Amino acid sequence: MTKQHDEQMEKEIVELGLTAPRVTLDSIKALMAKVEYKVHVVEGTTTTHAVALLDGFSLAIGMSACVDPANFNEELGRKYSIIDAEEKAQKKLWELEGYRLKFSKS
């Protein structure tokens, strides 16, 4: 989901007064604030990878690439690979935190 969808969903949940234990947008945002990104340009290519890490745990890998080397811009590659990794990391955190909550009750 996009950040806009996450915010809309959170708003609707709050408006409906759904109070059972759940993963909240605020808890995901707090975790995302601690995520670090390690970026690597693959030598000899137009591909840039970004790894999203939380306390050393790899959450996601983002990628950016262009077809023609004449269009390659390392700054843009870094920017968009991080955006891709960030979106994937946030989605993964929803899954992992939901799993943790579900089975922490057992």
Backbone hydrogen bonds, N-H to C=O, Kabsch-Sander energy under -0.5 kcal/mol:
donor,donor_aa,acceptor,acceptor_aa,energy
6,D,2,T,-2.7
7,E,3,K,-2.5
8,Q,4,Q,-2.2
9,M,5,H,-2.9
10,E,6,D,-2.4
11,K,7,E,-2.2
12,E,8,Q,-2.3
13,I,9,M,-2.5
14,V,10,E,-2.4
15,E,11,K,-2.6
16,L,12,E,-1.9
17,G,14,V,-1.3
18,L,13,I,-1.9
19,T,17,G,-0.8
28,I,24,T,-1.9
29,K,25,L,-2.8
30,A,26,D,-2.2
31,L,27,S,-1.8
32,M,28,I,-2.9
33,A,29,K,-1.7
34,K,31,L,-1.6
35,V,32,M,-1.1
36,E,53,L,-3.0
38,K,51,V,-2.1
39,V,37,Y,-0.5
40,H,49,H,-2.7
42,V,40,H,-0.6
42,V,47,T,-2.5
43,E,41,V,-0.6
45,T,42,V,-1.8
48,T,64,S,-3.1
49,H,40,H,-2.9
50,A,62,G,-2.2
51,V,38,K,-2.7
52,A,50,A,-0.5
52,A,60,A,-2.9
53,L,36,E,-3.2
53,L,51,V,-0.6
54,L,57,F,-2.4
55,D,53,L,-0.5
57,F,54,L,-2.1
58,S,56,G,-0.5
59,L,52,A,-3.1
59,L,57,F,-0.6
60,A,52,A,-1.1
62,G,50,A,-3.4
64,S,48,T,-2.1
66,C,46,T,-0.8
71,N,68,D,-2.4
72,F,69,P,-1.2
77,G,73,N,-2.6
78,R,74,E,-2.7
79,K,75,E,-2.4
80,Y,76,L,-2.8
81,S,77,G,-1.9
82,I,78,R,-2.0
83,I,79,K,-2.0
84,D,80,Y,-2.0
85,A,81,S,-2.4
86,E,82,I,-3.0
87,E,83,I,-2.2
88,K,84,D,-2.0
89,A,85,A,-2.8
90,Q,86,E,-2.5
91,K,87,E,-1.9
92,K,88,K,-2.4
93,L,89,A,-2.5
94,W,90,Q,-1.8
95,E,91,K,-1.7
96,L,92,K,-3.0
97,E,93,L,-2.9
98,G,94,W,-2.0
99,Y,95,E,-2.4
100,R,96,L,-2.6
101,L,97,E,-2.4
102,K,98,G,-2.6
103,F,99,Y,-2.3
104,S,100,R,-1.1
105,K,101,L,-0.6
